[in-house]
């Protein structure tokens, strides 16, 4: 990994992620998968509701937010993700779900979602790809002179 990547937090190998899920066990499972990453140190925070996630996102600079598709009381990403965008969060937001085949997932970008992924697809390789695609901004060598 290129340790000179320019990222908002200034640290090229540390990523701060907020996971929003109404099931603590789901968070714990994902947290364990994130700890296996040899490329990044992933600091995870947990919010059990969209209200809690909004409060945390106002207080902390997250580099990415992962939102479970369905949060109690049965709100899906079409209602929850816009609330994060309304407070000014501009970082990547991913929706995770046990089933991403429903037709409404085809409109995910219309609601401020950057990507969607099935819970069964999340592993070390998927996390590495998501982080490198949405968080770890690599500055081309030709541009590095301008950063000095």
DAWOSUL-V936892 format. One record per residue. N is the residue number from 1. RES is the residue in one letter. SS is DSSP state (~ for helix, > for strand, _ for the rest). PHI is phi as a letter, one per 20 degrees, with the letter a starting at -180 (none if undefined). Layout:
N_RES_SS_PHI, N_RES_SS_PHI
This chain:
1_X___none, 2_X___f, 3_X___f, 4_X___e, 5_X___g, 6_X___e, 7_X___c, 8_X___g, 9_X___e, 10_X___m, 11_X___d, 12_X___f, 13_X___c, 14_X_>_d, 15_X_>_c, 16_X_>_d, 17_X_>_c, 18_X_>_d, 19_X_>_d, 20_X_>_d, 21_X___b, 22_X___e, 23_X___d, 24_X_~_g, 25_X_~_f, 26_X_~_f, 27_X_~_f, 28_X_~_f, 29_X_~_f, 30_X_~_f, 31_X_~_g, 32_X_~_f, 33_X_~_f, 34_X_~_f, 35_X_~_f, 36_X___f, 37_X___f, 38_X___e, 39_X___e, 40_X___c, 41_X_>_e, 42_X_>_d, 43_X_>_e, 44_X_>_d, 45_X_>_d, 46_X_>_c, 47_X_>_c, 48_X___e, 49_X___b, 50_X_~_f, 51_X_~_f, 52_X_~_f, 53_X_~_f, 54_X_~_f, 55_X_~_f, 56_X_~_f, 57_X_~_f, 58_X_~_f, 59_X_~_e, 60_X___c, 61_X___e, 62_X___e, 63_X___e, 64_X_>_a, 65_X_>_c, 66_X_>_d, 67_X_>_d, 68_X_>_f, 69_X___g, 70_X___d, 71_X_>_d, 72_X___g, 73_X___e, 74_X___m, 75_X_>_e, 76_X___d, 77_X_~_g, 78_X_~_f, 79_X_~_d, 80_X_~_e, 81_X_~_f, 82_X_~_g, 83_X_~_f, 84_X_~_f, 85_X_~_f, 86_X_~_f, 87_X___e, 88_X___n, 89_X___f, 90_X___d, 91_X___f, 92_X_>_f, 93_X_>_c, 94_X_>_d, 95_X_>_d, 96_X_>_d, 97_X_>_b, 98_X___f, 99_X___b, 100_X___d, 101_X___e, 102_X___g, 103_X_~_g, 104_X_~_f, 105_X_~_f, 106_X_~_f, 107_X_~_d, 108_X_~_g, 109_X_~_f, 110_X_~_f, 111_X_~_d, 112_X___n, 113_X___e, 114_X___e, 115_X_>_b, 116_X_>_c, 117_X_>_b, 118_X_>_f, 119_X_~_g, 120_X_~_f, 121_X_~_e, 122_X___f, 123_X___b, 124_X_~_g, 125_X_~_f, 126_X_~_f, 127_X_~_f, 128_X_~_f, 129_X_~_f, 130_X_~_f, 131_X_~_f, 132_X_~_f, 133_X_~_f, 134_X_~_d, 135_X___c, 136_X___e, 137_X___f, 138_X___e, 139_X___e, 140_X___g, 141_X_~_g, 142_X_~_f, 143_X_~_e, 144_X_~_f, 145_X_~_g, 146_X_~_f, 147_X_~_e, 148_X___f
